[in-house]
Amino acid sequence: MIRVVALGALCLAAMPAQAAPLVTSDSDCPSAADVTARLAGLWSGDNPGSIAAHIRVEVGQMTVELVSESESAASRTLPTEPDCESRAQAAALVIASWLDTMTADPLGLAVPVEMPPTVPTNPQVRAPVGETQLPAQAPAIVRFSFNMGVFASVDALGAGATLSAETAWLRLAGRFGLAAGLVLPLPREMSVGPGTARWWRPVLALALRAPLTQGTWILDGGVGPAFGLLVVAGSGFDQNDTNLAASWGATAGVRLAHRSASKWAYWAELHTLIWPAAQNIRNDVAGSAPHLAALPRIEAQLGLGFSFAAF
């Protein structure tokens, strides 16, 4: 009996282990471990040959490459999803479709995905990897987020402080999204002749935004028009008055964000406000030339904030 058991053990040891696909990635979003975990629920493990898959993440796109000893190399390029979990799932689906072994997911590692019906094929005959029909890529998900920030502002008249609130729609058209923000600076004062003018210019800004990098750290840029409403109130003059004036400008900036969780991100931003048309506060004094004080036409703002992804 001992000899029989020993012989059986030797036979089992001599059997070749099922070849599992080797997954590598040049990014941590998605990482090779995340893709492998999701692939475990999609692949049955009976695929012959030595399989290797490599994932490359570039600006706005993700490429999945598959190489085996018996077949030619194949690759597929996908648009990058905004979160790492969706990227890992998409890469796992592409690899599994090449292996042609979509199975049940008893461990619950894979997110349920509706797949198009497939035509049964002979399991002994496998088409070359380069000719495998891949499932259609799902359309990009439009995401909506709220952003709040606190900024320090510097211009020709000195320094100030600014609060901002912004709503953003990401990936409205490919990589591009749209953001609308309200900038609320603290009121400031300046001397105009014998009195003082207190001025305040809230700004409504629109920006076309697009990510420059992907991953846990995200660098994106934005540019767009700005509308300012100037409010001026005089004090210390013979006749104090309050006036309103509209102004048009432009805004441009970059933001570095760190995704700490699926819905929250923290960021630092540097942007500039430019007012092409000059604006002056004027004080007309009887019997003398009017006094003029010019408002700044360029403002640089540096601040910190956070974002919450609503859906």
C-alpha positions in Angstrom: 0.0 0.0 0.0 2.9 2.4 0.8 4.3 1.9 -2.7 1.0 2.6 -4.3 0.6 5.9 -2.4 4.1 7.0 -3.2 3.6 6.2 -6.9 0.4 8.2 -7.0 2.2 11.2 -5.4 5.0 11.0 -8.0 2.4 11.0 -10.8 0.6 14.1 -9.4 3.9 15.9 -9.0 4.9 15.1 -12.5 1.6 16.5 -14.0 2.1 20.0 -15.4 0.5 22.8 -13.5 -2.2 24.7 -15.2 -0.7 27.7 -16.8 -2.0 31.0 -15.3 -1.7 34.2 -17.2 1.2 36.4 -15.9 -0.1 40.0 -15.6 2.2 43.0 -15.4 1.4 46.7 -15.3 3.5 49.9 -15.6 1.0 51.7 -13.4 -0.6 51.3 -10.0 -3.9 52.3 -11.5 -4.7 49.6 -12.3 -2.1 47.5 -10.6 -1.2 44.0 -11.7 -2.6 42.6 -8.5 -6.0 44.2 -9.0 -6.3 42.9 -12.5 -5.2 39.4 -11.5 -7.7 39.3 -8.6 -10.6 40.2 -11.0 -9.3 37.8 -13.7 -9.5 34.9 -11.2 -13.3 35.2 -11.3 -13.5 35.3 -15.1 -10.9 32.7 -16.2 -11.4 28.9 -15.6 -7.7 28.1 -15.6 -7.8 25.4 -18.3 -6.1 27.6 -21.0 -3.0 25.8 -22.5 0.3 27.4 -23.1 2.2 30.2 -21.3 0.2 33.4 -21.3 1.5 36.9 -20.4 -0.5 40.1 -20.3 1.0 43.6 -20.0 -1.0 46.8 -19.3 0.3 50.3 -20.3 -1.4 53.4 -19.0 -0.9 56.6 -21.0 -2.7 60.0 -21.1 -6.3 59.3 -21.8 -5.9 55.6 -22.8 -5.0 52.2 -21.5 -3.4 49.4 -23.7 -3.7 45.7 -22.9 -1.1 43.5 -24.6 -1.3 39.6 -24.7 1.6 37.3 -25.7 1.8 33.5 -25.6 4.3 30.9 -26.8 2.0 29.5 -29.4 0.3 32.6 -30.7 1.1 36.0 -32.1 0.9 39.1 -29.9 -2.2 41.1 -29.8 -3.2 44.4 -28.2 -6.3 46.5 -27.5 -6.4 50.2 -26.6 -9.2 51.4 -24.3 -10.2 54.9 -23.0 -9.1 55.2 -19.4 -11.9 55.2 -16.8 -11.6 57.8 -14.0 -11.3 55.2 -11.1 -8.8 52.4 -10.8 -11.4 49.7 -10.0 -13.1 50.3 -13.4 -9.8 50.1 -15.2 -8.8 46.8 -13.5 -12.2 45.3 -14.4 -12.0 46.5 -18.1 -8.4 45.0 -18.4 -9.5 41.7 -16.8 -12.5 41.4 -19.2 -10.2 42.0 -22.3 -7.8 39.3 -21.1 -10.5 36.9 -20.3 -12.2 37.4 -23.7 -8.9 36.5 -25.3 -8.6 33.4 -23.3 -12.2 32.6 -24.3 -13.0 31.2 -20.8 -15.7 33.4 -19.2 -16.9 31.5 -16.1 -18.9 32.1 -13.1 -17.5 34.1 -10.2 -18.0 32.0 -7.0 -15.7 34.3 -5.0 -17.4 37.5 -6.0 -14.2 39.1 -7.1 -15.5 40.3 -10.4 -18.1 43.0 -10.9 -21.1 41.5 -12.8 -21.1 42.6 -16.4 -23.7 41.9 -19.0 -21.9 40.1 -21.9 -23.2 39.7 -25.4 -24.3 36.2 -26.4 -21.5 34.1 -27.8 -21.6 31.3 -30.3 -20.5 27.9 -28.8 -17.2 26.8 -30.2 -15.3 23.5 -30.0 -13.2 23.8 -26.8 -10.3 21.9 -28.6 -10.1 24.6 -31.3 -8.9 28.1 -30.4 -8.7 31.0 -32.8 -5.5 33.1 -32.9 -5.4 35.8 -30.3 -5.2 38.5 -33.0 -8.5 37.3 -34.5 -10.5 37.0 -31.3 -13.7 39.1 -31.2 -13.6 41.4 -28.2 -16.7 42.7 -26.3 -17.7 46.2 -27.1 -16.3 48.8 -24.8 -18.9 50.4 -22.5 -19.4 54.1 -22.9 -17.6 56.4 -20.5 -19.5 57.4 -17.4 -20.2 61.1 -16.9 -19.2 62.0 -13.3 -20.4 65.0 -11.3 -18.4 66.5 -8.4 -18.5 69.3 -6.0 -15.3 71.3 -5.2 -14.5 73.7 -2.3 -11.3 75.7 -1.9 -9.5 78.5 0.0 -7.0 80.6 -2.0 -4.4 83.3 -1.3 -4.5 86.0 -4.0 -1.7 88.3 -5.1 -1.9 91.2 -7.5 -0.4 94.7 -8.1 -2.2 96.1 -5.0 -1.1 93.5 -2.6 -2.5 90.2 -1.2 -5.9 89.0 -0.3 -8.0 85.9 0.4 -10.6 84.1 -1.7 -13.1 81.4 -1.2 -14.3 79.2 -4.2 -17.1 76.8 -4.9 -17.2 74.7 -8.0 -19.3 72.0 -9.8 -17.7 69.9 -12.4 -18.9 67.4 -15.1 -16.0 65.1 -16.0 -15.6 63.2 -19.3 -18.5 64.9 -21.1 -16.7 64.5 -24.4 -13.8 62.0 -24.3 -11.3 63.2 -21.8 -12.8 66.7 -21.6 -15.1 68.0 -18.9 -16.7 71.3 -17.9 -16.4 73.2 -14.6 -18.4 76.2 -13.3 -17.1 78.0 -10.3 -18.0 81.0 -8.1 -15.0 82.9 -6.7 -15.7 85.1 -3.7 -12.8 87.3 -2.6 -12.8 89.3 0.6 -13.6 93.0 0.2 -10.5 95.3 -0.1 -9.8 99.0 0.3 -7.8 101.6 -1.6 -7.3 105.4 -1.4 -8.8 107.5 -4.1 -8.1 111.2 -3.5 -9.3 112.5 -0.1 -11.4 109.4 0.6 -11.3 105.6 0.6 -13.0 103.2 -1.8 -14.0 99.8 -0.7 -14.3 97.4 -3.6 -15.4 93.8 -4.1 -15.3 91.7 -7.3 -17.0 88.2 -7.1 -16.3 86.1 -10.2 -18.2 83.5 -12.1 -15.8 81.3 -14.1 -16.3 78.6 -16.7 -13.5 76.2 -17.6 -12.9 73.4 -20.0 -10.9 70.8 -18.0 -8.9 67.7 -19.0 -6.6 65.4 -17.1 -2.9 65.6 -18.0 -2.0 62.5 -15.9 -3.8 59.4 -14.5 -3.5 57.4 -11.4 -3.7 58.1 -7.6 -2.2 61.5 -8.3 -4.0 63.4 -11.0 -2.8 66.6 -12.7 -5.4 68.4 -14.8 -5.6 71.8 -16.5 -8.4 74.2 -17.2 -9.0 77.3 -19.2 -12.1 79.4 -19.9 -13.9 82.8 -19.6 -14.6 84.7 -16.4 -17.4 87.2 -15.6 -16.8 89.7 -12.7 -19.2 92.0 -11.0 -17.4 95.0 -9.5 -19.0 96.6 -6.4 -17.4 99.9 -5.3 -18.5 101.9 -2.2 -16.9 105.2 -1.2 -16.3 106.6 2.3 -14.7 109.8 3.5 -15.9 111.8 0.5 -18.1 114.9 0.3 -20.7 112.6 -1.3 -20.4 108.9 -0.7 -21.8 106.6 -3.4 -22.0 102.9 -4.4 -21.6 101.8 -8.0 -21.7 98.5 -9.9 -19.7 97.6 -13.1 -19.4 94.3 -15.1 -16.1 93.0 -16.4 -15.1 90.2 -18.7 -11.9 88.2 -18.4 -10.3 84.8 -18.6 -9.0 82.2 -16.2 -6.4 79.4 -16.6 -4.8 77.1 -14.1 -3.5 73.6 -13.1 -4.6 71.4 -10.3 -2.8 68.5 -8.6 -5.3 66.1 -6.9 -4.8 63.0 -4.7 -7.6 60.5 -4.6 -7.9 59.3 -1.0 -11.1 57.2 -1.5 -13.6 56.4 -4.2 -15.5 59.6 -3.8 -13.1 62.0 -2.0 -10.0 63.8 -3.4 -7.8 66.6 -2.0 -6.0 69.1 -4.3 -3.8 72.1 -4.6 -4.4 74.6 -7.4 -2.6 77.5 -9.1 -4.6 79.7 -11.4 -4.6 83.2 -12.9 -7.4 85.7 -13.6 -6.8 88.2 -16.4 -8.9 91.3 -17.1 -8.1 92.6 -20.5 -10.1 95.9 -20.1 -8.7 98.4 -17.6 -11.0 99.5 -14.8 -10.5 102.6 -12.6 -12.2 104.0 -9.5 -12.8 107.7 -10.2 -13.5 110.5 -7.7 -14.6 113.8 -9.2 -13.8 116.7 -7.1 -15.2 120.2 -7.9 -12.5 122.7 -8.9 -9.8 120.1 -9.4 -8.9 117.2 -11.7 -10.6 113.9 -11.0 -8.7 111.4 -8.9 -8.2 107.9 -10.5 -7.1 104.6 -9.0 -6.6 101.6 -11.2 -7.8 98.1 -10.3 -5.4 95.1 -10.9 -5.7 93.4 -14.3 -3.9 90.2 -13.4 -4.5 88.1 -10.2 -2.5 85.0 -9.3 -4.2 82.6 -6.8 -2.8 79.6 -5.0 -5.0 77.5 -2.8 -6.0 74.1 -1.3 -9.4 72.3 -1.5 -11.3 69.1 -1.6 -13.7 67.4 -4.1 -16.6 65.0 -3.5 -17.8 62.9 -6.4 -21.6 62.9 -6.2 -22.2 60.3 -9.0 
